[in-house]
């Protein structure tokens, strides 16, 4: 077994402050940029970074308010704001064309970026994201979280972590601890407000969605976007790439091997 490829922790200047980036790997293959979820961090992509770095550059970063990155001074955690963080990282690391992989809120931001930068996104993989709920359905949920934050968030994490491995549970618990209530509420409201379908339809490059069985609802992205390739993973939590990294990495390899992703 070869040694892990060399990686470097670098800092880039974003619109909301400093952004911490984990950059490493080399090779002629198209680079891959990973975007973590709400209450996540770049560390949640380590199984994928280690897997890819023998053959290509692979990068993950802590978006604003997460991990080692600065919080937004204006508490702006909209999906578009996170997409701006993606743009900053891509620009400052000179990624002219790359594959974008996002999880949950990070997937929403990846879609928003791809919708307006299709010429730079060689392929788009989104994990654990659905479409926007109708306001009549989402408003009671948001109101309940606003009025009873601690109880509802405990229920939220319990649901998302169902079937999670112990390692996944520990990492998610660690990463979410850095967020304040104000930050969490801003991100939750942003998630409910964003409809990914229009931006996804603006991106005409190769794309793939990966969801767990718990995410296969009427709001699942493949049900709202006819023709979107989908893979459903059974028996995992919301963090499929952590619970079953070997299977997830195989799916990623298959996607990355497509001629359409490589300019063919």
N, C-alpha and C positions, 0 to 999 in steps of 0.2 A: 504494500500500500504506500503510495507516495505521500510526502509531507503536504500539509495544507498549504495552498498557495499564499504568498505574502499579501497581506492587506495593510491598509493605512487608514488611520482615523484623521480626517481632515475637516476643516471648518470653512464654510462659505457664508457670505453675507447675504441674508435674505431681506425681504421687505419688513418682516416682523422682528428681525434680529439675527443672531448667528444660528446657522443650521449645521448640525453634526452629521457627518457623512462617513460611512464605512465603504471604502473603495479598494478593490483588489482584483487580481486575475489579469490575464493577458491572452492574446491570440487574435486570429483574423476574424473569428466569428462575431456576429453582431452583438454589441453589449446589451446587458439587461439591467433595467432599473426597477427596483422593488419599492413599493409604497405600503407601509403598514396601516393597520386599522386604528380607529378611535381607541385611545387608552393602550396603544401598542408601542413598539419601538423597532428600530432597525435590527435589534438582536433577535427578534422573532423570525427573521429570514436567514439565520445562520445555516440551517441545514441546506437551504437552496444556494446560498453564496458558496459554501464549501464544495457543493456538488458541481457548480458551473465553472469555478475559477481555474480549473485545469485547462479549459479550452477557450475561455473568453473573459472579458472584463465583466464583473458583476458588482452592482452597487446598491446599497440600501441607505436610507437616511432617516433621521428622526425629524418628522415635520413639526412645525411650530407647537410649543407647549408640551412636547413629549421627549422622553429620554434626556439627552444632553443638550437639546436645542432650547433657545430662548422662547418664553411665552409671548403671545401677541400683546403688545402694549395697549391695544384697543379691544382686546377680547374678541378679535375677528377670527372665527374658526369655520367660516363658511366653506363650502366645497370649492368655490372659486379661489378662495384664499389658499387652500391647500394645493390646488392646481398651480397657483403662482409659485409655491415652494418647489414643486416639481420643475417648473420652468427655470427657476434660479439654479437649481442643482444641475439640470441638463446643460444650461448655458455655461456655467462657470467650470464645469468639468469637460466642456467641449464635446458633448455628445451630439453629433450632427444627426445621427439616425440610430435608433435603439428600440428594443422591445420593452414594453411597459407592463409590469405585473403588479396588480393592486389587490388588497384584501379589504373587504367591507367598506368603511368610509374611505380608505385609501383607494379602493376600486372605483368608488364614485369620483374621486378626484382624478384618477387616471383616465376615466372616461371623459371628464370635462376637459382635461388637457388634450387628449387625442382628438376630440371633436373640433378643436381650434388649431391643432398643430399636426394634422394628418400627414403632412409631408415628412415629418421627423419620426413618426411612430411606425416602426417596421412591423409591429404586431402588438396585440393587446390581449392580455389574459386577466380576467377579473374573477375573483374568488369571493363567495359569500356575500353577494349583493343582490338585492331585489329592486323592483321599480317603486315608484312613489305610490303611497296609499291615497285613496280619495280623502279629502279633507274631513268628511263626515265620519270616517273611520279613524283617522289619525288624531283628531282634536281631543277626544276623550282620553287617549293614551298620553298625549303631551300634557294635558291638564292634570292628570293623575301624577305624573312625574314631577311637575312643577309644585304641586301641593303636598306631596309625600315622597320627597326625593329618596331618602335613605331606604325606605321599605321597597319602593318600586325598583330602585337600582339593584338591590340585593336579589330581587326576583329576576331581573334582567340578566345579571351575571350567572345566576344559577341555571337559567334556561340555556344560555349560550354555551356554558361549560359542560352541559350534559354530555356524557360519553368521553370527556376529555381525559387524556393521560395525566398522571400526577405531575409530570414535568411541565406539561402545558398549563395546568392550573397554577403552578408556582410562578411561572414566567408571567402569565397574564396578571396575576395578583400583584407581582412586583411592579410591573409597568404601569398599571392603572393607579398606583398609590401616589404618583407624582402630580396627578390632576386635582385641581380644586373643584368645588361644587359649581362655581361660576363657569369655569372652562367646560366642565362636563355638560352643563345645561346648554351652553352655546353650541356645542357640537351636536347634541341630540336634536335641538331645534333645526340646525343646518341639515342634518340627515333627513329629517321628515320633509323639509322644504324643497329638497332637490329631486328633480325628475331626470334620471339618467338617459331615458329613451331618446329624446331629441339629439343630445350630444352623441350618443352611440350611433344613431342613424347618420350623423355627419361624418363619421369615420368609416371609410370604405375599405380599409385594409383587413388583414387576417385577424380574426378574433375568436376567443374561446371563453366560455364561462364554466366555472367549477363550483358546485354547491353541495352541501350536505343534504341528507334526506329531510332534515328539519327545515331547510330553506326552500324546499320544493313546494311552494305555496302558489296561490293564484297571482301573487305579486312577483314571482320568480322572473328574472329578466328574460329567460328564454321563452316564457309564456307571453310576454309583452312585446317581444321582438322576434317575429317569425323568421326561421332560418338560422338563428344564432346557435352555433354548436354548443352543446352542453354535456358535461360529465357529472353524474351524481354519485357522491361517495357516501356509502352506507356506514352507520355505526361510528361516526366521528362527531366531535364538537364543531363549533363555528370555525375553529382553527385547524382546518384540514391539513395544511402544510406542516403543522407541528405534530399533530396526532399520527399522521401517516406520511412521513416525509418521503419514503421510498416510492410509494404510489404516486404522490404528487409530483415528485421529480421526474418520474417516467412520463407523466402527462406533459410536463414542461418540455422534456426532451423531444417528444413527438411533435409538439407544436413548433419548437425551434428548428426542427429538421425540415419543415415544410418549405418547398421552393419559393412559395409566395412570401414567406418571411425573410428569405435571403435574396430577394430581388429577382427570383426566377419567374 
